[in-house]
Amino acid sequence: MTPELRNWSGTYAFTAREVIAARAIDDVRRAVAAVASTDGGRVRAVGTRHSFHDLADNGATLVSVTGIAPEPVLDEAARTVTVGAGTSYGTLAAWLTERGWALGAMGSLPHISIAGATATATHGSGTGNQVLSAAVAALEYVDADGEVRHARRGDPDFSGLPVGLGAFGIVVRVTLDVQPGYLVRQDAYLGLPWDRVLAGLEEVMAAAYSVSLFTDWTGDRLQSAWVKRRVARADEAVPGELLGAPRATGPVRLIDAPEDNLTPLGVAGPWSQRLPHFRFDANPSNGDEIQSEYFVARSDGPAALSAVRRLAPQVAPLLLVSEIRAVAADQLWLSGAYGRDTLAIHFTWRNAPGPVDAVLPRVEAALAPFGARPHWGKVSHVTAGQLGRLFPRLADARALFGRLDPRGRFSNDRLELLGVRAR
């Protein structure tokens, strides 16, 4: 284990004593079997390390799956693609685009691994778009004995596995739903009035296939709205304003990232090069940051946003930016959008751990009346007792993970602290 192993933004240093770089599924099997032969041994998967705390750590053995070849297999009849779990969304998206196929949603960063993003219920945006995990049709994973197992949509308890937090095994291949390729045009609208957004939030979030609102919570206007429309033709006309806010005609920056790092505005292109905010061939986001995110029912959105706005004097000095997105309801047990259409409220903080740690309880107290669920891979102070109320199927997930991994090989301190695995 080298001390240089950190998460993607450099804000968390891993404590695992050993990191095994798997190049094939058999490498994962051997690594897990070796741990299983020891008393009390633990092992976890690590991917592109986009979590902001110790979710993927265990102080013992980690197995990296990013070196396993993607080897995509497209099933056009079933409308699915099966691919290596450590593959990035950007890599798969390029492969699908070349063949005329597409995913229905992507996150802001195409750099993240498929298994890591789905295991933590990471999401894109759109009132009709579910979290990325909802596209998982099947999983291939290595169990606690080092054996390869398969799980498919329709199997008993399958809804507990796509958002699995690495708690039941090491996922090595993932099957995702796909659809025919499509064009997307992305535009930015500047200075939406807060009062109009709050009065018509549902209308704003449903204005296009994907809508992201960016703010620092100060003033009476948001910074920008990034609006991604599916279009039939490259020359299809789009509105010149949104809620009275004009469409940008020049470059627009996000979170101090260079303009060239962002996907193009004002011109249609393949879905794979427009749904993410950041280009796959450039540095993602700011890169020196801490992230938090909370999910509330979309019906509570105006009140929840107003509650955060009242904290602007404490929040804004620590922010790079906040992003607000819509996510459609799903039935995945540990999804932030389980059972309710959702508004995701995201905070990209400056790399100031102490001050951020101090302000988070205020943010969470403001959002508590709305049953705000935290993103599993991002920084929060939400406790196990709170999670049991926020995620109605948490106890079912804990029981499922216990059955699949009765000796806790894939558990860690974070999962036990949060009540996802029994101590």
N, C-alpha and C positions, 0 to 999 in steps of 0.2 A: 504494500500500500504506500503510495507516495502522497506527501502532504499537499501536492498541487491539485488533487482531485476535488473540484468544487462544483457547485451547481452552475447553471448556464450564465447567471449574472455575477458570479463570484462572491455572493453574499452568504453562502453556506459552505463550510468545509466538512467533507465526509470523514467519518471516524472509522469506517470499516478497515479491518486489518489486511484484507485480501480482496483484490478485484480480479476476477477471471474474465478475460476477453474471449467470449465464445465466437467461434467462426462457423459453427454448425450446430444443429440441434443436438447431436450426440455429445458435443462439449457441454451443453447445459445439463443433459442427463447425467453425465459423469460427475459434474460438479455437485449436483443435488444429491446424487447417490453417495458421494464421499461425505457430505455433511450429514446425511441420514445415518451413516454408520457410526457417528460420534454421539455421545450422550449430550442432549441439550443443544446440539449445533443448530445454527440458524443461517439462512441464505435468502437473499432477495435479488430481484432483477433491478438493473439500472439501465436507463435509456439515454435520452438526450439531456437529462438532468435539469428539467425545467421547473421542478418543484422548488419552493423557497424555504424549506425546512428539512427535517430529517425523515420525511415520509419514505424515501427510497433507501435510507441508511439503516444499519443495524449493529454497527460496531464489530461485525464479524466478517462474513463473506458476502460479496456482491458478485453478480454475474451480469456482465454487459452483453446485451443482445443486439447492439447496433452493428456489429461486425458480421452478423449472419446475412447472407445474400438475400436480397428482396425476392427474387424468383417469382414474380407475379404470375398468376394463372387467372385468365379472364374466362368466365362462363357467361356468354352472351344470352343463352336461353334463360338462365336463372337470374341474370342481371346482377352478378356478383363478381368480385375480384378477391383472390386469396393471395396474401403477401406476407413477407417476413415481418414480425412484430416490431422490430427495431427500425424499420424503414421510416424515413421521414415522409410527411405528407407531401412535401414538395417533389420528392423523387417519384412517388406513386402518381401524383397529379400529372407530371410531365409524361410518364409512361401511358397513362390513360388518354391524355389529350392526343397523343400521336395516333391512337387507335380509334378516336371518335367517341370516347366514353368519358364520363365525368362522375365526380362525387356531388352530393347534394349540398354539402356545406364544408367549409374549412375554417380553421381558427385564424386569428390575426397573423400568426407566424407560421409559415409553411415548414419551418426548420424542425418542429417538434416531432417526436416519434409517434407512430400510430398507437402502439400499445400503451405508452405513457399517457397520451392525451385521452384515450378512451377510458383508461382505468380510473381517471380522476374526473370524468364528466366535463372535460373541457368542451368548448362550444364555439360556434360561429355566431351569426346574427340573423334574425328574421322571424316575424311572427308565425310563419309556417315552417320554420326549420328547427328541428330538435337538436339536442347535444350530439356531438360526434359519435358518442357511444351507441346511440339509437340505430346507427347504420350497421352495427356489428351483427352479422347473421350467424357467425360461428367462430369458435376459438379452438386453437390447438395449444395445449399447455403441458408442461412437465409437472407431475404431481410430487408429493412429499417423499415418495419412494424412488423418484427418478424415472418414472414411467410416463410415456406420452399418452395424454387423454384428449378426447374431443368432446365439445359441447356445442349444441346447435339450437337456434331459435325454435321454440316449440317443446324443447326438453323441459321436464319439471325443474323449476327453480332457475331456469336460464336467466330470468330478469335480474337475478342477483349477481351475475358474473361479469357482464361488460364493464360496469363500474366496480371493479373488484379490488382496487387499491393494492394490487400485488399480494393480497392476503390469503390466497388459496393455492398459488402455484406460480410458475414462471411461464407467461404466455410467449409462444414462439412463432405462431402464425395466426393471422386474423383474416376473416372473410367479411368483406364490406359490401353493402348494397351500392350499385352504380346505376347510372342512367345515361341516355344519349348526351353527347357533348352539347354545350350551349355557349352563347356569347353573353358577356356582361359588360355594361358600361358603368363606370364609377365617376361620380361627381361629388364635389364638396360645396356645401352651402354655408355661408359665413354669417355668424351673428344672429342665430335664431333667438327670438325673445322668449325668456323663461316663462312669462305668463301665458303665452300661446302654447308653448310645449306642455305645460302642466294642465291647461284646459283641454287639450286635445291629444294627450299622450298616445292613445291607441291609434289615432289617425296618423300621427307622425311616424310611429314605429312600423306601421303597415304601409307606408308610402312607397315602398319598393321591396324587392326581394330580400335585401339586407340593408339595415340602417344602423349606423353607429353615431352616437352623439358624444362630443368631446367638450369637457368643461374643467375649469379649476374651481367652480362653485361660487366665484365672486361675481358681482355686478348683476345686471338684469338681462344679460344675453349670454348664450353659450358660445364657445369658440367656433365650433363648426359641426356640421352633420355630414358624414360620409355615406353617400347613398349609392347603392349598387343595384342596378336594374338589369334583369334579363331582357335582352333585346333580340328581335328576329333578324335585324339587319344592322350593319355597322353604321349606317347613316340615319338610323332612327332618331327622331327628334326627342329631346327631353325638356322638361320645364326649366325656365330661366330663373325661377325662384321657388322657395319652399317656406311657407308661412311668412312670406314677406322678406325672407332672407335671400340675397342674391347668390347665384351660382358663381363660384370662383372661376376666373378666366386665366389665372396664372398658377404657379406652384403654391402648394400649401404644406407646411411642415407639421410634424407630430412629435411630441416629447423630445425636442432637441435633436432628433435624428436628421441626418442629411436628406435633402429632398430626393436625391437619387436612390435612396434606400426604399422608397415607397413605390407601390404599384401605381400605374399610370392613371391620371385623371382625364376626363373629358373625351376619351376615345374608347370605343368598344374593343374588346379582345377576348381571348379564351377565358373561360371561367377560372382556370388554374392561375391566371396572372391578374385576376381582379378581385376574387373573393378574399384573399389575404390582404392585409394592409401593407405588409412588407415583402419585398422581393426575395425570392429564394436565393438569388446569387449575390445578396448583399447582407450586411450585418443586421440582425433583427433588433427592432425596438431601440432603446437607448443603450442597453447592455450593462448599465451600472445602476441597478434599481432593486427595489423590493416591491412585491405585489400582494394585494389583498383583493378579495372579491366576495360579494354577497348576493344572494338570490332571493327576491321577494315575489309574491304573487303580482302579476301585472295590474290587477285591479287595485292593488295598494300602491302602485308606482308613484302617482302624484304626491301622496302623503309622505312616502318614504324619501323621495327626492327633496321635498321641502324640508324634511327633518335634517338631512345632510347639509342642505344649503345654510341652515342656521349655525352650522359648525364651521363655516367658511374661514373665519379668522384663525382657527386652530389648524384646519386641514390644508388650506391653500399654500402656506409657506413650505410645507413638506412635500408637496405634489410636483411631479412632472406633468401628469394629466390624469383625469378620470374619464372612463368610457362607459357609456350606458347602451345596453343592447337588449333586444327581445329574443326570447327562446320559447319554442312551443313545448307544451306539456308532453311527458312521456311516462312510462310505467317501470323504469329501471329503478331498483330499490334504493340505491344510494345517489341517484342523480339529484342535482340541485333543482331540477325542473320536475321532479316526481309529482305527478298528480295535479299540476297547476301550470297554466301559462305564466311565464316568468319574465321578470325584468332583472337583468344582471347589472350590478353596479360595481364597477371595477376601479381600483385605485393603483396607479403606478407611482410609487413613492420614490423620493430621492433616497440614495443609499445612506440613511441616517438611522441606524437600528434603534438607538435609545429613544429619540424623539418620536419615531414611528410607533414604537412599542408603547409609548405613553399615550398617544392619541387614539390608538385602536379601541380601547375600552369605551371611549366617548362615542366613536362611530358606531360600535356595536350596541351601545345602550340606546342610541337614537333609532337604530333599525330594529331593535328587539320587539317593539310592539307589532311589527309586521312579519314576525316569524322568519327572519332573515337566515338563510342557510349559507354557511361558508363554503368556498371552493376548497376541496380537499388538499390541493397542492400549494395553497397560498397562505400567507401569514394571517392568523387570527388568534383570538383569546377564547373562542367558544369552547365550553367544557363538555365532558361526556354527558352530564345530566341534561344540558341544553340540547345536545345532538339527539338524544333519545326522544325528545319531544318534536324536534324539527324534522327528523327523518322517520316517518311512521314504520318503515320496514327495517330499521336498524337492527332490531333484535333478530329478525329473520335472517338478515345477512350474517350476523355474528354466528348464528347456529349453523348456517350453510358452510361458512368458512371453517368452523370447528369440525364439521363432518368430513370435509375434504382434506383437512390438514389437522388431524387430532393432536399431534405433538407440537404444534405451533412452530414448525420449521420456517414458515414464511411470515411469522409475526415480528413485531418490533415494538419498541417503547412507544412510538407515536400511535400505533394502532391500539395498543392496550390503554394508553392514556385517554383516547377518544371513545373507548368502549366498542371498537370495531372487532377486536379480538379479546377473548378472556385473558386475564392475567395468569 
